[in-house]
Amino acid sequence: MRHDLFIAGFGGQGVLLAGNLLSYAAIIEGKNVSFFPAYGVEKRGGAAMCTVVIADGDVGSPVIGNPSVTIALNQTSLDKFGAKVKPGGICIVNTSLVNLDAFDRSDIEIIRVPMNDIAMGLGDARMVNMVAVGVYVARTGAVGSATLEEALKNALPERNHSFIPANMKAITAGAEFAIAKTS
Amino acid sequence: MKRLFVKGNEAVAMAAIEAGCRYYFGYPITPQSDIPEYLSRELPHLNGEFIQAESEIASINMLLGASATGVRAMTSSSSPGISLKQEGISYMAGSELPGVIVNISRSGPGLGGIDASQSDYFQAVKGGGHGGYHIVVLAPSSVQEMYDLTMLAFDLADIYRMPAMVLADSVVGQMKEPLVPNKRPVADLPAKNWVVRGKGDGEQRVVKSLFLGDGELEAHNWKLHRKYQELKARECRWEAFQVDDADLLVAAFGSTARIAKTAITMAREEGLKVGLLRPITLFPFPEKAFLDATARTKKVLVIELNTGQMVEDVRLSVARDAEVGFYGRPPGAGSLPTPEELLEQIKRTIEV
């Protein structure tokens, strides 16, 4: 099985952490993975984007033109990467910040998730990326959600390990939202 | 062994330490600064020395000096910085000094940009400085190879007494992948009976690139030439992927080869017989691998992230009746080719 994914947003939304987390989880599960951050003059508030490829076999190209899934955390990301999702693919959109009125793709599944609202409901707006990871994992099964807890220990610096339960709560909230939406 | 999750540039630094390199001299430049960052943190704990020099020119000459004392040492930079180092590299080649130079290349010419590029191929393999020399050039295409080939670079440099370069770009340098941190391989290394560490009671030794005696320089250059022939005979490395039944052979190195490999897998899924020949050593160039492969497969498509450099070496290497086509783009922001784009080029080449 091969999963390829764009995660995009603005700097500070945790785009790269989300990509790192999924990658660590893939490694724990014995899979292959490549994590390729867009490399430019990135800064807080600027554009942030990464490509993650998870595969049982050879990862192949770390550069993807048309991913099967795109997570768009802000408007610019949807405008830039929404059109690139492979037909039949999935676009997971943070509707707290993104307006979908002008987005016209009937050939893909659009999962609308008010990520900022869900994160605020949990008491921490910074958990937007974890809500997104929860939705992604619940919907694709790219990695097991139990593995994510283990992977958080690798993805977060030790001084932040006390936040692992809060991160897991946000991942679970994202996963539950996704399951409620599709069932 | 446990698989780590490591950035390509960090894998280079880890491999240097595992290879016994304890001396690093460099000057910061994007997109390779993770290498000095890592080594500045680690080398002091290993009784090593990390020096951020005042310039690239100073750092390459520090490498020359350290290498002349027999220690394993390294410098790294990116394209404009590597240009500045060329004089020192030529002196190292002339003085037969080992030493590893890492180029995480970026786009040019001039200051260009910081995006991934393969436009330093000519500079790396044709002797970027003056005097008609060569250095070993290795082109990793994964984080694991960034690690393994950096260790190999140290060994080849020591075995052949010449500089060795790891040539990569920001795709391989900045991406993270699983890494198995292999132990330093056992290599049959010649004794360094030429190093200069103070004469003491021994014989005088001189490390130099100036030869003014009658016939001295010519003999020296023939010696270097023989070394390059030896490298060509013994040290060519390449990866062949699905070439045996291929109607079309794709040739690409480094990051572009990774993208091409996925395009080839997509082509195979559509029933097109396409294979990949990926040079791992750019110097020595695997000439015979291309000659052998084109004995059967008559169509070759070279793909590079530049407007055509390695394609010249491919053309010189293939069977006489092979057709060599080229697809590439000059590097720049947002201009990385995708597997889908390369698939289209593969199809177009097959149809012609």
Interface residues (C-beta under 8 A of the other chain):
Chain A: N20 S23 Y24 I27 N32 V33 S34 F35 F36 P37 Y39 G40 V41 D58 V59 G60 S61 P62 V63 I64 G65 N66 N154
Chain B: R3 F5 P31 I114 D115 A116 S170 V171 Q174 M175 K176 E177 P178 S255 R258 I259 A260 K261 T262 A263 T265 A333 L336 P337 T338 P339 E340 E341
